[in-house]
């Protein structure tokens, strides 16, 4: 059994004069990341590993979950390939995971993450919102063999307010 957690980065700020990759979280994004990460830790098992896009907004969101789950630095990494909006590189990263990992949490971007949760999960999600969390479980022992799994949990900021 493999379990994939996917979380879109929290709401980012456009008011800074920086390139897209460097955009930070808005105050609302920080609050939503804290809110969702706390709720996720109440209802879901801790992932064996967290992997985040290296974009500032995704990395900052991932750190809220890292702290909430008390994940060690050894089990937390960033991957520039997850700064992907089509989803092809994210799917490749998922399918190339080490099979010794049963549960992994990824942080990234739309449109990739909405496409992936709909391609891999069995529950249609119109738009994965910022700071939105989705868990999908697969009846397989190999990440490379995953196809469509069961969407077992969604947690969105709007549902917690």
C-alpha positions, 0 to 999 in steps of 0.5 A: 500500500502506498499513500500519496499526499499532495498539497498546493502551496498556500496563497502567495503575495504579488506585491513584491518585485521578485521573479515568480520563483521567489514570491513569498506567502501572504499573511493569509497564506501563512494562516492557511498553511498553519491551519491546514497543517494542524488539521492534517496532523490530527487526521493523517499519519505522518509521511515518511518523507516531505518533498517540496518545490524549491519555490519560496512559496512552496518551501514556506508552506512545506515548512508548516507541515514539517513542523506540525508533523515533526519531520526531521531535516533528513526526511525533508527535501526540495526538488527544483523539478517540482517547480512544474506547472504541467505535472509531467515532472511531478508524476516522474518524481512520484513514480521514481520514489524509493519503494521503501517509502510508504507515504510521501507528501509533495508540495507544488503548484497548479495547474499540475497538482489539480491535474494530478489529483484528478488523474491519480485519485477517484474523486474529481476536484475542480480546483485544488485551492491554495493550501489544499491537501489531498491524500490518495491511497494505492493498492500497490507496493511499487510507486512505479506501478501506481495508476488510479487510487482512492482519494481518502481525504481532502482538507481545504482551508475554506472547510476549516473556517 
